[in-house]
Amino acid sequence: MTIIKVKSPFDGRLLQEIPLMDSEIVEEKMAKAYALFQDRSRWLKPYERIAILERTKKLMESRVEDLTKIAASEGGKPYQDSKVEVLRAINGVQLAIEYIGQIKGDQIPMGMTAASLNRLAFSMPEPIGVVLSISAFNHPLNLAVHQIIPAFAVGCPVIIKPASSTPMSAIELVKIMKEAGLPADWAEVVICNRENAELMVKDSRVNYFSFIGSAEVGWALRSKLAPGTHCAMEHGGSAPVIVEADTDIDEAISLLGKGAFYHAGQVCVSVQRVFVHDSIMDEFSKKLVVYAKSIKVGDPLDPFTEVGPMIDSWEQERVHTWVNEAVKEGAELLFGGRKCMATCYQPSILLNPSEDSKVSKLEVFGPVVCLYTYSKLQEAIDRSNSLDLAFQASIFTKNMDKALDAVSQLNASAVMVNDHTAFRVDWMPFGGRDASGIGVGGIPYSMKEMTRDKLMVIRSKSI
């Protein structure tokens, strides 16, 4: 039997050994989920799903500390941020409970033509079917909540394959749901290799595929979906920020510093490309360096740590290589640019890297922020829109006309005004556009996507 060894990304400590499921077990999970959906006598009524989710929430609330330590240990996100993730996950369950009662159909007008007389029509939302989710490592509990809870809330059996480096939080969530009364086959965690994961993706029994991870893998898997399978793909971006001359610099630094270095930059909407008006670049860059120097890097289980490790040493080496390449290609390294401890990387600031450098063209997914000078707002907007990545963006200014101009022109799924690009609450729509993804996340939006409408038309002479 093949075993996955889940290790701490900070110090390599063995956390857990988990058996890798073979093709027979994976097929059994898929077959049971499909059989459940086909058997309407086993479907749970909305009030039954609500009761299970309410008990799930209470159990999670009683185990915040344990869930925090699991997430921080396996994913490397600092303790203080992992606790915020756990609380968000609990709120995500509550959001699903609240939205169940808002899922409803519409009356379709009839009698508009002679042919449609004596008819009454309604749309009725139904669960879409078996949901398959493949998840990323960076928010191991909250991503599991976003991919499991909406599916179950609307009545879909769900199978999740978490990242092999961070499977413990998803496993714990499903355990809690079963402890809360979840019947068999409604939610299952599959720990398998890529070959078996791909077989599940191709399977015609999957009605909805949810993927969070790299664009290269996600788009390749989307091309293999069976005909009719719906999907949502959430990839990364290279979040552009525009900082106008009238900005409150101290306020912007505190927000953008957090947005850039939170979870060592391993967030799909981390602040990466910051276009700063040339009249304030000197002051802005010096203050950002002071902020970066003050950050405590280290053990994620230390309550005072602000930036933990990269997920593995390969990612640390990749980011280090990209930073060095940018410097050779003309960037000025204002701070950082070095490895520290086994897999940590010092928060780093690059000034005016070449537009052809990897840090300017690709998602860094590390604690690196790039500063670029500009003189006219339109120039900053055009440079922000120069990539095919399009997720969240932001502008800092006290001029509302400039803010609205940027909101109108920036190619982004969301534009923040006077806030960092990584802002998110779980009831808002969230997702990339263009190469950054397809479909919409956020608890209520995912629930909507995991349903499909059936139309009922009643013909009666009495109507």
C-alpha positions as CSV (number, residue, x, y, z in Angstrom):
1,M,0.0,0.0,0.0
2,T,1.3,3.4,-1.0
3,I,1.4,6.0,1.8
4,I,1.4,9.8,1.5
5,K,3.5,11.4,4.2
6,V,2.1,14.8,5.2
7,K,4.9,16.9,6.5
8,S,5.2,20.4,8.0
9,P,6.4,22.7,5.3
10,F,8.3,24.7,8.0
11,D,10.6,22.0,9.4
12,G,9.7,18.8,7.6
13,R,8.2,17.2,10.7
14,L,6.0,14.2,9.9
15,L,2.4,15.1,10.6
16,Q,0.4,12.1,9.3
17,E,0.7,9.1,7.0
18,I,-2.4,8.6,4.8
19,P,-3.0,5.6,2.5
20,L,-3.2,6.4,-1.2
21,M,-6.5,5.1,-2.6
22,D,-6.1,2.8,-5.6
23,S,-8.4,2.8,-8.7
24,E,-10.8,0.3,-7.2
25,I,-11.5,2.5,-4.1
26,V,-11.8,5.6,-6.2
27,E,-14.3,3.9,-8.5
28,E,-16.2,2.7,-5.5
29,K,-16.5,6.3,-4.2
30,M,-17.6,7.5,-7.5
31,A,-20.2,4.7,-8.0
32,K,-21.7,5.3,-4.6
33,A,-22.0,9.1,-5.1
34,Y,-23.7,8.5,-8.5
35,A,-26.0,5.8,-7.1
36,L,-27.0,8.2,-4.3
37,F,-27.9,11.0,-6.7
38,Q,-29.9,8.6,-8.9
39,D,-32.0,7.3,-6.0
40,R,-34.3,10.2,-5.1
41,S,-35.6,8.3,-2.1
42,R,-32.3,8.9,-0.4
43,W,-32.2,12.7,-1.1
44,L,-32.3,14.8,2.0
45,K,-34.9,17.5,2.5
46,P,-33.8,21.1,3.0
47,Y,-34.6,21.0,6.7
48,E,-32.5,17.9,7.1
49,R,-29.5,19.5,5.3
50,I,-29.9,22.6,7.5
51,A,-29.9,20.5,10.7
52,I,-26.7,18.7,9.7
53,L,-25.0,21.9,8.7
54,E,-26.1,23.6,12.0
55,R,-24.5,20.7,14.0
56,T,-21.4,20.9,11.8
57,K,-21.0,24.5,12.6
58,K,-21.4,23.9,16.4
59,L,-18.8,21.1,16.3
60,M,-16.4,23.4,14.3
61,E,-16.9,26.2,16.9
62,S,-16.0,23.8,19.7
63,R,-12.8,22.8,17.9
64,V,-11.4,26.1,16.6
65,E,-8.0,25.6,18.3
66,D,-7.6,22.1,16.9
67,L,-8.6,23.1,13.4
68,T,-6.3,26.1,13.5
69,K,-3.3,24.0,14.5
70,I,-4.1,21.4,11.8
71,A,-4.3,24.1,9.1
72,A,-1.2,25.9,10.3
73,S,0.8,22.7,10.6
74,E,0.1,21.3,7.2
75,G,-0.2,24.5,5.1
76,G,2.4,26.8,6.8
77,K,0.0,29.7,7.1
78,P,0.9,31.5,10.4
79,Y,-1.2,30.6,13.5
80,Q,-2.9,34.0,13.7
81,D,-4.0,33.9,10.0
82,S,-5.0,30.2,10.2
83,K,-7.3,31.0,13.1
84,V,-8.9,33.7,10.9
85,E,-9.3,31.0,8.2
86,V,-11.0,28.7,10.6
87,L,-13.5,31.4,11.7
88,R,-14.1,32.2,8.0
89,A,-14.8,28.5,7.3
90,I,-17.4,28.4,10.2
91,N,-19.0,31.5,8.8
92,G,-19.1,29.8,5.4
93,V,-21.2,27.0,6.8
94,Q,-23.5,29.6,8.3
95,L,-23.8,31.4,4.9
96,A,-24.8,28.1,3.3
97,I,-27.5,27.5,6.0
98,E,-28.9,30.9,5.4
99,Y,-28.9,30.7,1.6
100,I,-30.7,27.3,1.4
101,G,-34.0,29.1,2.0
102,Q,-33.3,31.6,-0.8
103,I,-33.0,29.0,-3.6
104,K,-36.2,29.4,-5.5
105,G,-37.6,29.4,-9.0
106,D,-39.5,31.9,-11.0
107,Q,-42.9,32.1,-12.7
108,I,-42.6,32.4,-16.4
109,P,-45.3,34.6,-18.0
110,M,-47.8,32.8,-20.2
111,G,-50.8,34.2,-22.2
112,M,-48.5,36.6,-24.1
113,T,-49.5,34.9,-27.3
114,A,-52.6,33.0,-28.4
115,A,-50.5,29.8,-28.4
116,S,-49.6,30.2,-24.8
117,L,-53.1,30.7,-23.4
118,N,-54.4,28.4,-20.6
119,R,-50.9,27.7,-19.2
120,L,-49.0,28.3,-16.0
121,A,-45.2,27.9,-15.9
122,F,-42.7,27.8,-13.1
123,S,-38.9,27.1,-13.0
124,M,-37.8,24.8,-10.2
125,P,-34.1,24.6,-9.1
126,E,-32.7,21.1,-8.7
127,P,-29.3,19.8,-7.5
128,I,-27.0,19.6,-10.6
129,G,-25.7,16.1,-9.7
130,V,-22.4,14.6,-8.5
131,V,-19.8,17.4,-7.7
132,L,-16.1,16.6,-8.0
133,S,-13.7,19.1,-6.4
134,I,-10.0,19.3,-6.7
135,S,-8.4,21.8,-4.2
136,A,-5.3,23.8,-3.6
137,F,-3.0,23.8,-0.6
138,N,-3.1,27.4,0.4
139,H,-6.3,27.5,2.4
140,P,-6.8,23.9,3.3
141,L,-9.9,24.2,5.5
142,N,-11.7,27.2,3.9
143,L,-11.3,25.9,0.4
144,A,-12.7,22.6,1.5
145,V,-15.7,24.4,3.0
146,H,-16.2,26.3,-0.3
147,Q,-16.1,23.2,-2.4
148,I,-18.0,20.7,-0.1
149,I,-20.5,22.8,1.8
150,P,-22.3,24.5,-1.1
151,A,-22.7,21.2,-2.9
152,F,-24.2,19.4,0.1
153,A,-26.3,22.4,0.9
154,V,-28.1,22.2,-2.4
155,G,-28.4,18.4,-2.3
156,C,-25.4,17.3,-4.4
157,P,-23.2,14.4,-3.4
158,V,-19.6,15.7,-3.4
159,I,-16.2,14.1,-3.8
160,I,-13.1,16.2,-3.0
161,K,-9.5,15.5,-3.8
162,P,-7.5,18.0,-1.6
163,A,-3.9,18.9,-2.4
164,S,-1.6,15.9,-1.4
165,S,0.5,18.3,0.7
166,T,-2.5,19.5,2.8
167,P,-5.2,16.8,3.0
168,M,-5.7,16.8,6.8
169,S,-8.1,19.8,7.0
170,A,-10.5,18.4,4.4
171,I,-10.5,15.0,6.0
172,E,-11.3,16.6,9.4
173,L,-14.1,18.6,7.9
174,V,-15.8,15.6,6.4
175,K,-15.3,13.7,9.7
176,I,-17.0,16.5,11.5
177,M,-19.9,16.5,9.0
178,K,-20.4,12.7,9.6
179,E,-20.3,13.2,13.3
180,A,-23.0,15.8,12.8
181,G,-25.2,13.2,11.1
182,L,-24.1,13.3,7.5
183,P,-25.4,10.0,5.9
184,A,-23.0,7.8,3.9
185,D,-21.8,8.8,0.4
186,W,-22.9,12.5,0.6
187,A,-19.3,13.8,1.1
188,E,-16.1,11.8,0.7
189,V,-12.4,12.7,0.6
190,V,-10.4,10.9,-2.1
191,I,-6.6,10.8,-1.6
192,C,-5.3,9.4,-4.9
193,N,-2.6,9.9,-7.6
194,R,-3.0,12.2,-10.6
195,E,-3.9,9.3,-12.9
196,N,-7.0,8.4,-10.8
197,A,-7.9,12.0,-10.3
198,E,-7.9,12.5,-14.1
199,L,-10.1,9.5,-14.5
200,M,-12.6,11.0,-12.1
201,V,-12.5,14.3,-14.1
202,K,-13.2,12.5,-17.3
203,D,-16.1,10.5,-15.8
204,S,-19.5,11.2,-17.3
205,R,-21.1,10.6,-13.9
206,V,-19.6,14.0,-12.8
207,N,-22.1,16.8,-13.4
208,Y,-20.0,19.6,-11.9
209,F,-16.3,20.0,-11.6
210,S,-14.7,22.6,-9.2
211,F,-11.0,23.2,-9.5
212,I,-8.8,25.5,-7.5
213,G,-5.2,25.5,-8.4
214,S,-2.7,26.3,-11.2
215,A,-3.9,27.4,-14.6
216,E,-1.7,24.9,-16.4
217,V,-3.3,22.0,-14.6
218,G,-6.8,23.4,-14.5
219,W,-7.2,24.3,-18.2
220,A,-5.8,20.9,-19.1
221,L,-8.3,19.1,-17.0
222,R,-11.2,21.2,-18.3
223,S,-10.4,20.0,-21.8
224,K,-11.0,16.4,-20.6
225,L,-14.4,16.9,-19.1
226,A,-17.3,14.7,-20.4
227,P,-19.8,16.4,-22.6
228,G,-22.3,18.4,-20.5
229,T,-20.2,18.6,-17.3
230,H,-20.3,22.1,-15.8
231,C,-17.2,23.6,-14.2
232,A,-15.7,26.4,-12.2
233,M,-11.9,27.0,-12.5
234,E,-10.2,29.3,-10.1
235,H,-6.6,30.1,-11.0
236,G,-4.2,32.8,-10.0
237,G,-3.5,36.4,-11.0
238,S,-0.8,39.0,-10.8
239,A,-2.9,41.5,-8.9
240,P,-2.2,45.1,-10.2
241,V,-2.5,48.0,-7.8
242,I,-2.4,51.7,-8.8
243,V,-1.2,54.2,-6.2
244,E,-2.0,57.8,-7.2
245,A,-0.1,60.9,-5.9
246,D,-2.9,62.0,-3.6
247,T,-2.9,58.7,-1.7
248,D,-2.6,58.4,2.1
249,I,0.7,56.7,1.9
250,D,0.9,55.3,5.4
251,E,-2.6,53.8,5.1
252,A,-1.7,52.3,1.7
253,I,1.5,50.8,3.1
254,S,-0.2,49.0,5.9
255,L,-2.9,47.5,3.6
256,L,-0.6,46.7,0.6
257,G,2.1,45.2,2.9
258,K,-0.4,42.8,4.3
259,G,-1.9,42.1,0.9
260,A,1.5,41.3,-0.6
261,F,3.1,39.2,2.2
262,Y,0.1,37.5,3.7
263,H,0.7,33.7,3.7
264,A,4.1,34.3,2.1
265,G,2.3,35.6,-1.0
266,Q,0.7,32.2,-1.7
267,V,-2.7,33.6,-2.5
268,C,-4.3,33.9,-5.9
269,V,-5.1,37.6,-5.4
270,S,-1.9,38.6,-3.5
271,V,-0.6,42.1,-4.2
272,Q,2.1,41.7,-6.8
273,R,2.4,44.6,-9.3
274,V,2.2,48.0,-7.7
275,F,2.2,51.0,-10.0
276,V,3.2,54.1,-8.0
277,H,3.0,57.7,-9.2
278,D,6.5,58.9,-9.8
279,S,6.1,61.9,-7.5
280,I,5.6,59.7,-4.4
281,M,7.7,56.6,-5.3
282,D,10.7,57.6,-3.2
283,E,8.6,58.0,0.0
284,F,6.4,55.0,-0.8
285,S,9.2,52.6,-1.4
286,K,11.2,53.6,1.7
287,K,8.1,53.1,3.9
288,L,7.3,49.8,2.3
289,V,10.9,48.6,3.0
290,V,10.5,49.7,6.7
291,Y,7.2,47.6,6.8
292,A,8.9,44.6,5.2
293,K,11.8,44.8,7.7
294,S,9.4,44.7,10.6
295,I,7.8,41.4,9.6
296,K,8.5,38.4,11.7
297,V,9.2,35.3,9.5
298,G,9.3,31.8,10.9
299,D,7.4,29.0,12.6
300,P,3.7,29.2,11.7
301,L,2.8,27.8,15.1
302,D,4.3,30.8,16.8
303,P,1.4,33.1,17.5
304,F,3.7,36.1,16.7
305,T,4.8,34.9,13.3
306,E,3.5,37.0,10.4
307,V,5.0,35.2,7.4
308,G,5.5,31.4,7.4
309,P,7.2,29.1,5.0
310,M,6.6,28.4,1.3
311,I,4.8,25.1,0.8
312,D,8.0,23.3,-0.1
313,S,11.7,23.9,-0.9
314,W,11.1,23.7,-4.6
315,E,8.8,26.7,-4.5
316,Q,11.3,28.6,-2.3
317,E,14.0,27.9,-4.9
318,R,11.7,29.0,-7.8
319,V,10.9,32.3,-6.2
320,H,14.6,32.9,-5.4
321,T,15.5,32.2,-9.0
322,W,12.8,34.6,-10.3
323,V,14.0,37.4,-8.0
324,N,17.7,36.9,-9.0
325,E,16.7,36.9,-12.7
326,A,14.7,40.1,-12.3
327,V,17.8,41.8,-10.7
328,K,20.0,40.6,-13.6
329,E,17.4,42.0,-16.0
330,G,17.5,45.5,-14.5
331,A,15.4,45.5,-11.3
332,E,16.7,47.1,-8.2
333,L,16.3,44.9,-5.1
334,L,15.2,47.3,-2.3
335,F,14.8,44.6,0.3
336,G,14.9,40.8,0.7
337,G,16.0,38.4,-2.0
338,R,17.2,35.7,0.2
339,K,16.1,32.3,1.6
340,C,15.8,31.9,5.3
341,M,15.3,28.7,7.3
342,A,14.4,25.5,5.5
343,T,11.6,26.8,3.3
344,C,10.9,30.4,4.3
345,Y,11.7,33.4,2.0
346,Q,12.3,36.9,3.1
347,P,9.6,39.4,2.1
348,S,11.1,41.0,-1.0
349,I,10.6,44.3,-2.8
350,L,11.8,44.9,-6.4
351,L,11.8,48.3,-8.0
352,N,11.1,48.7,-11.7
353,P,11.7,45.2,-13.0
354,S,11.7,44.7,-16.7
355,E,8.3,44.1,-18.3
356,D,9.8,40.9,-19.7
357,S,10.9,39.5,-16.3
358,K,8.9,36.5,-14.9
359,V,8.0,38.6,-11.9
360,S,6.2,41.1,-14.2
361,K,4.6,38.6,-16.5
362,L,3.6,35.6,-14.3
363,E,2.0,35.0,-11.0
364,V,4.9,34.9,-8.5
365,F,2.9,33.1,-5.7
366,G,5.5,34.1,-3.2
367,P,6.4,37.0,-0.8
368,V,7.6,39.3,-3.6
369,V,6.1,42.7,-4.5
370,C,7.1,44.7,-7.6
371,L,7.0,48.5,-7.7
372,Y,6.8,50.4,-11.0
373,T,6.8,54.1,-11.6
374,Y,4.3,55.9,-13.8
375,S,3.4,59.5,-14.6
376,K,-0.1,59.3,-16.0
377,L,-3.1,57.3,-14.8
378,Q,-3.9,55.9,-18.2
379,E,-0.4,54.5,-18.5
380,A,-0.8,52.7,-15.2
381,I,-4.2,51.3,-16.3
382,D,-2.8,50.1,-19.6
383,R,0.2,48.4,-18.0
384,S,-2.2,46.8,-15.4
385,N,-4.2,45.4,-18.3
386,S,-1.2,44.1,-20.3
387,L,-1.4,40.5,-19.1
388,D,-4.0,37.8,-19.9
389,L,-4.4,37.2,-16.1
390,A,-7.4,39.0,-14.8
391,F,-8.6,38.6,-11.2
392,Q,-8.8,41.3,-8.5
393,A,-7.2,44.7,-8.8
394,S,-7.2,48.0,-6.9
395,I,-6.5,51.7,-7.0
396,F,-5.6,54.1,-4.2
397,T,-6.8,57.7,-4.6
398,K,-8.9,60.4,-2.9
399,N,-10.2,61.5,-6.3
400,M,-13.5,59.7,-7.0
401,D,-13.4,60.5,-10.7
402,K,-10.0,58.8,-11.0
403,A,-11.2,55.8,-8.9
404,L,-14.3,55.3,-11.1
405,D,-12.2,55.7,-14.3
406,A,-9.9,52.9,-13.1
407,V,-12.8,50.7,-12.0
408,S,-14.3,51.1,-15.5
409,Q,-11.2,50.4,-17.4
410,L,-9.3,47.8,-15.4
411,N,-9.7,44.2,-16.7
412,A,-10.6,42.5,-13.4
413,S,-13.4,40.6,-11.9
414,A,-13.3,42.9,-8.9
415,V,-11.7,46.3,-8.3
416,M,-11.0,47.6,-4.8
417,V,-10.8,51.3,-4.1
418,N,-8.4,52.2,-1.3
419,D,-7.9,48.6,-0.3
420,H,-5.6,45.8,-1.2
421,T,-6.4,43.2,-3.9
422,A,-6.6,40.3,-1.5
423,F,-9.8,41.6,0.2
424,R,-12.6,39.0,0.3
425,V,-15.7,38.1,2.2
426,D,-17.3,34.8,1.5
427,W,-20.7,36.1,0.5
428,M,-19.3,38.1,-2.4
429,P,-18.7,36.8,-5.9
430,F,-15.1,35.6,-6.4
431,G,-13.4,34.3,-9.4
432,G,-11.0,35.1,-12.2
433,R,-11.7,36.0,-15.8
434,D,-9.8,35.4,-19.0
435,A,-6.8,33.1,-18.2
436,S,-7.4,33.4,-14.5
437,G,-10.5,31.3,-14.4
438,I,-14.2,30.7,-15.3
439,G,-17.3,30.5,-13.1
440,V,-18.0,32.3,-9.8
441,G,-17.1,31.3,-6.3
442,G,-18.4,32.6,-3.0
443,I,-20.8,30.4,-0.9
444,P,-24.2,31.6,-2.4
445,Y,-22.8,31.9,-5.9
446,S,-21.4,28.4,-5.8
447,M,-24.7,27.1,-4.5
448,K,-26.5,28.7,-7.4
449,E,-24.0,27.2,-9.9
450,M,-24.5,23.8,-8.4
451,T,-28.2,23.8,-9.3
452,R,-30.0,23.7,-12.6
453,D,-33.5,24.7,-13.5
454,K,-36.4,22.5,-14.6
455,L,-39.4,24.1,-16.1
456,M,-42.9,22.9,-15.3
457,V,-45.7,24.0,-17.6
458,I,-49.3,23.3,-16.6
459,R,-52.1,23.5,-19.2
460,S,-55.6,23.9,-17.9
461,K,-58.8,25.4,-19.2
462,S,-59.3,26.9,-15.8
463,I,-56.2,29.1,-16.2
